[in-house]
Amino acid sequence: MSLLYTAEMFSLTFWKEIMKIVVGSTNPVKIESVSAAFLEAWPYETFFVQGVSVDSGVASQPMSEGETIRGAINRAQSAFAADPS
């Protein structure tokens, strides 16, 4: 028995949404680390990871846990706002 399949019989659309991740740093090591973490958590997804230069609003060497957290939140918010797309 043989089967013949034509294009009219099947309508397949391969569309996969690409998730965009914006990193609040242009440091290649940080961008690669974020990429690796997302790929490990979601191995079957497609990601586009982009770094942007933003200010943390705290000292370049934070002196406390609170300052570190505040700087991380500031960077995340600034990266979201600076997203060039």
Buried (B, 14 or more C-beta within 10 A) or exposed (E): EEEEEEEEEEEEEEEEEEEEBBBBBEEEEBBEBBBEEBBEEEEEEEEEBBBBEBEBEBEEEBEEEEBBEBBBBBBBEBBEEEEEE
